[in-house]
Amino acid sequence: MNAIKGRLVPLRDVVLVSDMDFGEQKTSSGIIISSDDGKAHGIKSRWAKVWAIGPDQQDVKVGEWICVEHGRWTRGFTVETENGEITLRRVDKDAIMLTSDERPNDVTISPTKS
């Protein structure tokens, strides 16, 4: 499949993301977790980086990291950028659960302690 070239502009409140990880992961403590994509235990939310947003999107910003409910994203499509090819996905805006200014270091989500 060829990469899409040119300028992409999301419509309305669409959110496009990159860097959604489906492969092997490593926790902040160094534990390696094998790829679980396509397996029953792989049904979990995933973090992704907001790559572009439509003009009506007010909940997230470009560059922010978001956690999306499992399966609430499209299949990826390849885009050619000045830094090489990347895979983008559209996420369901109603499935965005969390945001972070920095890439989360761990693969799990833990509540903050008071």
Short mmCIF file of the C-alpha atoms (twelve columns), coordinates in Angstrom:
data_MODEL
# 
_entry.id   MODEL 
# 
loop_
_atom_site.group_PDB 
_atom_site.id 
_atom_site.type_symbol 
_atom_site.label_atom_id 
_atom_site.label_alt_id 
_atom_site.label_comp_id 
_atom_site.label_asym_id 
_atom_site.label_seq_id 
_atom_site.Cartn_x 
_atom_site.Cartn_y 
_atom_site.Cartn_z 
_atom_site.pdbx_PDB_model_num 
ATOM 1   C CA . MET A 1   0.000   0.000   0.000  1 
ATOM 2   C CA . ASN A 2   1.314   3.447   -0.874 1 
ATOM 3   C CA . ALA A 3   1.684   6.198   1.667  1 
ATOM 4   C CA . ILE A 4   -0.601  9.206   1.455  1 
ATOM 5   C CA . LYS A 5   1.245   12.375  0.473  1 
ATOM 6   C CA . GLY A 6   0.172   15.966  0.882  1 
ATOM 7   C CA . ARG A 7   -1.616  17.989  3.514  1 
ATOM 8   C CA . LEU A 8   -4.269  16.241  5.627  1 
ATOM 9   C CA . VAL A 9   -6.925  18.321  7.375  1 
ATOM 10  C CA . PRO A 10  -9.362  16.534  9.712  1 
ATOM 11  C CA . LEU A 11  -12.979 17.699  9.471  1 
ATOM 12  C CA . ARG A 12  -15.333 18.767  12.287 1 
ATOM 13  C CA . ASP A 13  -14.169 17.292  15.623 1 
ATOM 14  C CA . VAL A 14  -12.130 14.390  14.225 1 
ATOM 15  C CA . VAL A 15  -9.027  13.296  16.171 1 
ATOM 16  C CA . LEU A 16  -6.123  11.642  14.299 1 
ATOM 17  C CA . VAL A 17  -3.417  9.906   16.341 1 
ATOM 18  C CA . SER A 18  -0.003  8.374   15.822 1 
ATOM 19  C CA . ASP A 19  2.302   6.251   17.987 1 
ATOM 20  C CA . MET A 20  -0.380  3.770   19.094 1 
ATOM 21  C CA . ASP A 21  1.649   0.811   20.328 1 
ATOM 22  C CA . PHE A 22  0.567   -2.738  19.515 1 
ATOM 23  C CA . GLY A 23  3.911   -4.472  19.843 1 
ATOM 24  C CA . GLU A 24  6.088   -5.539  22.711 1 
ATOM 25  C CA . GLN A 25  5.938   -3.133  25.657 1 
ATOM 26  C CA . LYS A 26  8.230   -2.497  28.597 1 
ATOM 27  C CA . THR A 27  7.031   -1.252  31.984 1 
ATOM 28  C CA . SER A 28  8.911   1.478   33.852 1 
ATOM 29  C CA . SER A 29  10.291  -1.237  36.142 1 
ATOM 30  C CA . GLY A 30  11.786  -3.112  33.154 1 
ATOM 31  C CA . ILE A 31  9.292   -5.959  32.736 1 
ATOM 32  C CA . ILE A 32  8.836   -6.889  29.066 1 
ATOM 33  C CA . ILE A 33  5.261   -7.605  28.005 1 
ATOM 34  C CA . SER A 34  4.884   -9.535  24.740 1 
ATOM 35  C CA . SER A 35  2.711   -8.228  21.941 1 
ATOM 36  C CA . ASP A 36  -0.910  -9.066  22.712 1 
ATOM 37  C CA . ASP A 37  -2.531  -7.663  19.598 1 
ATOM 38  C CA . GLY A 38  -5.211  -10.020 18.313 1 
ATOM 39  C CA . LYS A 39  -5.390  -12.025 21.549 1 
ATOM 40  C CA . ALA A 40  -8.208  -12.050 24.095 1 
ATOM 41  C CA . HIS A 41  -5.990  -10.648 26.857 1 
ATOM 42  C CA . GLY A 42  -4.981  -7.825  24.495 1 
ATOM 43  C CA . ILE A 43  -8.373  -6.199  24.940 1 
ATOM 44  C CA . LYS A 44  -7.342  -3.032  26.720 1 
ATOM 45  C CA . SER A 45  -7.165  0.694   26.286 1 
ATOM 46  C CA . ARG A 46  -4.188  2.143   24.433 1 
ATOM 47  C CA . TRP A 47  -2.243  5.395   24.520 1 
ATOM 48  C CA . ALA A 48  -1.668  7.430   21.358 1 
ATOM 49  C CA . LYS A 49  -0.293  10.849  20.458 1 
ATOM 50  C CA . VAL A 50  -2.687  13.394  18.952 1 
ATOM 51  C CA . TRP A 51  -1.330  14.180  15.485 1 
ATOM 52  C CA . ALA A 52  -4.103  16.444  14.153 1 
ATOM 53  C CA . ILE A 53  -7.582  17.629  15.149 1 
ATOM 54  C CA . GLY A 54  -10.546 19.069  13.301 1 
ATOM 55  C CA . PRO A 55  -11.520 22.726  13.807 1 
ATOM 56  C CA . ASP A 56  -14.432 21.856  16.136 1 
ATOM 57  C CA . GLN A 57  -12.402 19.614  18.490 1 
ATOM 58  C CA . GLN A 58  -12.045 21.276  21.904 1 
ATOM 59  C CA . ASP A 59  -11.265 18.369  24.242 1 
ATOM 60  C CA . VAL A 60  -7.702  17.560  23.145 1 
ATOM 61  C CA . LYS A 61  -4.711  19.356  21.640 1 
ATOM 62  C CA . VAL A 62  -2.153  18.339  19.022 1 
ATOM 63  C CA . GLY A 63  0.889   16.795  20.715 1 
ATOM 64  C CA . GLU A 64  -1.064  15.589  23.746 1 
ATOM 65  C CA . TRP A 65  -1.177  11.884  24.678 1 
ATOM 66  C CA . ILE A 66  -4.626  10.311  25.021 1 
ATOM 67  C CA . CYS A 67  -5.836  6.984   26.365 1 
ATOM 68  C CA . VAL A 68  -8.557  5.463   24.183 1 
ATOM 69  C CA . GLU A 69  -10.987 2.651   25.044 1 
ATOM 70  C CA . HIS A 70  -10.126 -0.664  23.398 1 
ATOM 71  C CA . GLY A 71  -11.071 -0.968  19.754 1 
ATOM 72  C CA . ARG A 72  -12.384 2.580   19.392 1 
ATOM 73  C CA . TRP A 73  -9.964  3.473   16.607 1 
ATOM 74  C CA . THR A 74  -9.764  2.778   12.895 1 
ATOM 75  C CA . ARG A 75  -7.274  0.611   11.090 1 
ATOM 76  C CA . GLY A 76  -4.108  2.529   10.410 1 
ATOM 77  C CA . PHE A 77  -3.212  4.296   7.203  1 
ATOM 78  C CA . THR A 78  0.289   5.356   6.218  1 
ATOM 79  C CA . VAL A 79  1.180   8.997   5.684  1 
ATOM 80  C CA . GLU A 80  4.454   10.291  4.285  1 
ATOM 81  C CA . THR A 81  5.789   13.222  6.323  1 
ATOM 82  C CA . GLU A 82  9.009   15.189  6.107  1 
ATOM 83  C CA . ASN A 83  10.362  12.902  8.877  1 
ATOM 84  C CA . GLY A 84  9.411   9.641   7.132  1 
ATOM 85  C CA . GLU A 85  6.310   7.468   7.052  1 
ATOM 86  C CA . ILE A 86  3.958   7.192   10.035 1 
ATOM 87  C CA . THR A 87  0.747   5.302   10.733 1 
ATOM 88  C CA . LEU A 88  -2.305  7.376   11.631 1 
ATOM 89  C CA . ARG A 89  -5.665  6.299   13.045 1 
ATOM 90  C CA . ARG A 90  -8.930  8.115   13.701 1 
ATOM 91  C CA . VAL A 91  -10.171 7.632   17.252 1 
ATOM 92  C CA . ASP A 92  -13.739 7.851   18.494 1 
ATOM 93  C CA . LYS A 93  -13.805 11.155  20.372 1 
ATOM 94  C CA . ASP A 94  -16.304 9.736   22.876 1 
ATOM 95  C CA . ALA A 95  -13.843 6.955   23.762 1 
ATOM 96  C CA . ILE A 96  -11.049 9.258   24.959 1 
ATOM 97  C CA . MET A 97  -10.674 8.560   28.682 1 
ATOM 98  C CA . LEU A 98  -7.508  10.385  29.771 1 
ATOM 99  C CA . THR A 99  -5.001  12.936  28.542 1 
ATOM 100 C CA . SER A 100 -1.358  13.526  29.405 1 
ATOM 101 C CA . ASP A 101 1.154   16.155  28.343 1 
ATOM 102 C CA . GLU A 102 3.899   13.509  28.312 1 
ATOM 103 C CA . ARG A 103 4.042   9.956   27.026 1 
ATOM 104 C CA . PRO A 104 3.069   7.660   29.910 1 
ATOM 105 C CA . ASN A 105 6.043   5.614   31.121 1 
ATOM 106 C CA . ASP A 106 4.076   2.563   32.147 1 
ATOM 107 C CA . VAL A 107 1.607   0.364   30.289 1 
ATOM 108 C CA . THR A 108 -0.846  0.328   33.191 1 
ATOM 109 C CA . ILE A 109 -3.092  3.048   34.525 1 
ATOM 110 C CA . SER A 110 -3.071  3.492   38.283 1 
ATOM 111 C CA . PRO A 111 -5.190  5.859   40.361 1 
ATOM 112 C CA . THR A 112 -3.310  8.647   42.099 1 
ATOM 113 C CA . LYS A 113 -2.842  8.234   45.824 1 
ATOM 114 C CA . SER A 114 -4.109  10.972  48.097 1 
# 
